[in-house]
Amino acid sequence: MSAMETKILSLRSYLMQRLMISLYLLWLVSTVVGYFATINYANQPYDLVLLQRAYAIADDLKLGSGNEQLDVIPDLPDGSDPGMPDKVVYTVTDSEGRKLAGNGNTLRPLSYRRDRTGPLFSNGEREGQKTRMVSLVYKSNGGVLQLHVAETTQQRQALIRGILSNIVIPQLLLTLIALAVVWYGLKQGLRPLERLRNEVLNRKRDDLSQLDGSQAPAEVRPLIDAVNDLLERLKQVMQAQQRFVADAAHQLRTPFAGLKTQSELALRTNDPEQKQHALEHILTSTQHGIRLVNQLLALARNEPGGQGTESFTTLSLNHLAQECTVNWVQMALEKNIDLGYESTSATVEIQGDAASLTEMLNNLIDNAIRYTPEGGHITVGVGTTADGAELYVEDNGPGIAPEHRERVFERFYRILGSGQSGSDLGLAIVAEVAKRHGAEIRLDAGSGGIGTRIGVCFCASNEMRRRPS
């Protein structure tokens, strides 16, 4: 397994991982905020008790009265009582921070207050234990006196731990419950995707039917639609390949069988005249096979899925039709047929593939020459209609009866009694090229109801531009 494959997680695992991280961070932030909030709320009642105790000590020492009694020893908790494990100490100092009385050793100059009045609370440490202290200032005849009362924080910490345990543990349990609910919800929500996966996994290799996205979540339906579109295009390509193989097998069997027969005949005979006759037949069969192969390849190139519109360029329909017509003049003269070209005075441009359009027009002209009798005439023309540009080939041959006009564009369809040889793929190629270019084929009788007129109209689905020549 490659390193890239090992990094790929399932959708359920990815979502669970993200949700677990989010819930953990939420629980962590909630715990930290709860911790500081607990400290703040736990300190308020204990600070109030500590302040009242400081006022009581100040009353015992008569601070601020002018007749201070600093030798009085207040009755304070010493931490020996299990019901009151915190120890309380006090210190009386002057404005310079010198100790005047007390059982503590908190020596701070008056300047540490920074002009703040009223009770001043602070945190500290004494004999390895955390303490909470309140400082009061009293004016006396001898100057300014400071009273510092500090107590250990065992009761405060016990209260904080109790509050936190009642907050953090339920939050942790709720987080775990939320994870379980989310996991179950994801499992149920992804079940349609599991069914879809199993449906695709259990399909036969040749089953290209559409996936059923009716039960899938709305977010997944665009993906299913894209897969269905891909399956449809793949089906068209496979059908085109199957048709090509079937057509090739059907049509190539006869010319190759003829080649084999004539080759065997040429090898068996010593008569120069018979050998020459066999070689002429071999040449004819080879030419027929080459033409057939070329037509089959042209048909395969222009079928759905064979080529797209990537090769389309802007081209002059007038120039393309004129060049093709010139190439067929010699063959038309050999049959004493008048082959002409006519066009509008404006240059007609379309978006298309020059090679495919040339094949299409060559097949139209070839078909017209085959069926037009000697002395006839054929006209290749480019014009414009109300719908757009039109490329047409018109002859004065026997024409095509209305009941055959829909079927002549089918592969290998031949009108009985026509007396012409060929693969019967010419008009099928015309139909495929027209379809690829979004053009419409119009088959009618020629001028005066004589002959055949086949027009290819490049209308709504192909942008047509005209400019003065």
JOKAFEN-V767900 format. One record per residue. RES is the residue in one small letter. PHI is phi as a letter, one per 20 degrees, with the letter a starting at -180 (none if undefined). NEAR is the number of other ideal C-beta (glycine too) atoms within 8 Angstrom. Layout:
RES:PHI:NEAR  RES:PHI:NEAR
This chain:
m:none:3  s:f:5  a:f:5  m:f:6  e:f:7  t:f:7  k:e:6  i:e:5  l:d:7  s:f:5  l:f:8  r:f:9  s:f:8  y:f:9  l:f:9  m:f:12  q:f:9  r:f:8  l:f:10  m:f:9  i:f:8  s:f:8  l:f:11  y:f:9  l:f:8  l:f:9  w:f:11  l:f:8  v:f:8  s:f:9  t:f:12  v:f:8  v:f:8  g:f:12  y:f:10  f:f:8  a:f:8  t:f:12  i:g:9  n:f:8  y:f:8  a:f:12  n:f:10  q:g:8  p:f:7  y:f:13  d:f:11  l:f:8  v:f:8  l:f:13  l:f:10  q:f:8  r:f:12  a:f:14  y:f:9  a:f:9  i:f:13  a:f:12  d:f:7  d:f:9  l:e:14  k:l:9  l:f:12  g:n:10  s:e:7  g:n:6  n:c:5  e:f:11  q:d:8  l:f:8  d:e:5  v:f:7  i:d:5  p:f:9  d:e:3  l:c:10  p:f:9  d:d:7  g:n:9  s:e:3  d:e:8  p:g:4  g:f:4  m:c:8  p:f:9  d:e:11  k:e:8  v:d:11  v:c:13  y:c:15  t:b:14  v:d:14  t:c:14  d:e:11  s:f:8  e:e:7  g:n:10  r:e:7  k:f:9  l:d:9  a:a:8  g:o:10  n:d:7  g:d:10  n:c:5  t:e:11  l:d:8  r:c:10  p:f:7  l:f:11  s:f:5  y:f:6  r:f:10  r:l:5  d:m:4  r:e:6  t:d:5  g:n:4  p:f:8  l:c:8  f:e:8  s:b:7  n:d:6  g:b:10  e:b:6  r:b:10  e:l:3  g:m:4  q:d:9  k:f:9  t:c:12  r:c:16  m:c:13  v:c:14  s:d:13  l:c:12  v:c:11  y:c:11  k:e:7  s:c:12  n:f:3  g:e:5  g:p:7  v:d:10  l:d:16  q:d:15  l:d:16  h:d:15  v:d:15  a:c:14  e:c:14  t:f:11  t:d:12  q:f:9  q:f:10  r:f:11  q:f:9  a:f:8  l:f:10  i:f:12  r:f:8  g:f:8  i:f:11  l:f:12  s:f:8  n:f:7  i:d:11  v:f:9  i:f:8  p:f:8  q:f:12  l:f:9  l:f:8  l:f:8  t:f:12  l:f:8  i:f:8  a:f:9  l:f:12  a:f:8  v:f:8  v:f:10  w:f:9  y:f:8  g:f:8  l:f:11  k:f:9  q:f:7  g:f:7  l:e:10  r:f:8  p:g:10  l:f:11  e:f:8  r:f:9  l:f:14  r:f:8  n:f:8  e:f:10  v:f:8  l:f:6  n:e:5  r:f:7  k:f:4  r:f:4  d:d:4  d:e:6  l:d:8  s:f:4  q:f:6  l:f:10  d:e:7  g:d:11  s:f:4  q:e:6  a:e:10  p:f:8  a:f:4  e:f:5  v:e:12  r:f:10  p:g:7  l:f:7  i:f:12  d:f:9  a:f:8  v:f:9  n:f:11  d:f:8  l:f:8  l:f:12  e:f:10  r:f:9  l:f:9  k:f:9  q:f:10  v:f:11  m:f:9  q:f:8  a:f:13  q:f:8  q:f:8  r:f:10  f:f:12  v:f:8  a:f:8  d:f:13  a:f:9  a:f:8  h:f:8  q:e:13  l:e:11  r:f:8  t:f:7  p:f:13  f:f:9  a:f:8  g:f:10  l:f:12  k:f:8  t:f:8  q:f:13  s:f:10  e:f:8  l:f:10  a:f:12  l:f:6  r:e:5  t:e:9  n:d:4  d:f:6  p:g:6  e:f:6  q:f:10  k:f:11  q:f:8  h:f:8  a:f:13  l:f:10  e:f:8  h:f:10  i:f:12  l:f:8  t:f:8  s:f:12  t:f:10  q:f:8  h:f:10  g:f:12  i:f:8  r:f:9  l:f:13  v:f:9  n:f:8  q:f:13  l:f:14  l:f:8  a:f:11  l:f:15  a:f:10  r:f:9  n:d:14  e:f:11  p:g:8  g:n:7  g:f:9  q:b:9  g:e:4  t:d:6  e:f:5  s:e:8  f:f:7  t:c:8  t:f:5  l:c:12  s:e:8  l:f:13  n:f:12  h:f:8  l:f:13  a:f:15  q:f:10  e:f:9  c:f:13  t:f:13  v:f:7  n:f:7  w:d:13  v:f:9  q:f:6  m:f:8  a:f:12  l:f:9  e:f:6  k:d:9  n:l:6  i:d:13  d:e:7  l:d:14  g:c:9  y:c:10  e:c:7  s:b:11  t:f:8  s:f:5  a:e:9  t:f:9  v:d:15  e:d:11  i:c:14  q:e:9  g:a:12  d:d:11  a:f:9  a:f:7  s:f:15  l:f:14  t:f:11  e:g:12  m:f:13  l:f:14  n:g:11  n:f:13  l:f:12  i:f:15  d:f:10  n:f:10  a:f:14  i:f:14  r:f:8  y:e:11  t:e:14  p:f:6  e:g:6  g:n:5  g:e:12  h:c:10  i:c:16  t:c:10  v:d:14  g:b:12  v:c:13  g:b:9  t:c:10  t:c:9  a:f:2  d:e:8  g:q:11  a:e:16  e:c:13  l:d:12  y:c:12  v:c:13  e:c:13  d:c:14  n:d:9  g:f:11  p:f:5  g:m:9  i:c:9  a:f:7  p:g:5  e:f:4  h:d:9  r:f:9  e:f:5  r:e:7  v:f:11  f:e:10  e:e:7  r:f:9  f:m:11  y:e:9  r:c:6  i:f:9  l:f:4  g:n:4  s:f:7  g:m:3  q:d:6  s:e:3  g:q:7  s:e:10  d:m:9  l:d:15  g:g:13  l:f:10  a:f:13  i:f:15  v:g:15  a:f:10  e:f:11  v:f:13  a:f:12  k:f:10  r:f:12  h:e:13  g:m:8  a:e:12  e:d:8  i:e:12  r:c:8  l:d:10  d:c:7  a:f:8  g:f:13  s:f:8  g:m:4  g:m:5  i:d:8  g:n:14  t:c:14  r:c:12  i:d:12  g:d:11  v:d:14  c:d:13  f:e:15  c:d:12  a:g:6  s:e:5  n:c:14  e:f:5  m:d:12  r:c:7  r:c:9  r:b:7  p:f:5  s:e:6
